[in-house]
Amino acid sequence: MKVRAHRPRGLVQVLPASGGAANRSALAERVFERLRSDILHARLRPGEALSENGVAARLDVSRTPVREAVQRLVREGLVQVLPQRGSYVALLSIRRIRDALFVREAVETEIVRRILAAPHNPDGIAALEASMERQSRALDAGDLEATMRADEDFHRSLLHSCGLDGVWSIVAHARDMHQRTRAIAVPELQSGRQAVADHQAIVAGLRERDAHTALQAMSRHLERNHTLTLRVAALHPDYFEEEEAPHDDA
């Protein structure tokens, strides 16, 4: 089934007419969110040029909110500014993706342990199951963005179930590294199906209070991101920093 990535409407269709600092700030925020989404969902590919004039014309806004958005994206590591050349979508980095995987595994396996150590939480399990169902439906519909939103909901629900919502910003930043490679690879859909299967194994372990099953499933799920990164790097070496020679340590 063909994956579709919805292209949003122009910002002038969803924002009030400009006027005042509040509206200017809101417009800059919307431009930032649009560009960030385009990068994370691979509508803007690694290494692709970001012309202020081009983005402003596409979104039907002035250059000022575009400039502000690009500056924020630079701080987040999603855009690079090269002297005399302009702004580009940041290339992927195997080293940084591995670092992000280390952070995710440290945090999310500990979350699994804490859930298992706490009293059984049927509502928490139900929230995880609901996110899996949404992810499966989105995959069936070929909806890339809905698939990734449901995947995010699953991992966010894990933190919520043990009262660690504040940790999400750390996990989310690490997930952004993986999401870009997944968005490039997802047209195969196989990686999405495997993610649902991994989620099911994690939930089965949590439901049965089986620490070995739940922890193994989580580690296996996160390790697939590394495998996927190597596959994407082999298929699209131009999307990766040159000094990051793709190879497996095994």
Secondary structure, DSSP 8 states (H G I E B T S, - for coil): ---B------GGGTS----HHHHHHHHHHHHHHHHHHHHHTTSS-TT-EE-HHHHHHHHT--HHHHHHHHHHHHHTTSEEEETTTEEEE--B-HHHHHHHHHHHHHHHHHHHHHHHHS---HHHHHHHHHHHHHHHHHHHHTBHHHHHHHHHHHHHHHHHHTT-GGGHHHHHHHHHHHHHHHHHHGGG-HHHHHHHHHHHHHHHHHHTT-HHHHHHHHHHHHHHHHHHHHHHHHH-GGGB-TT-------
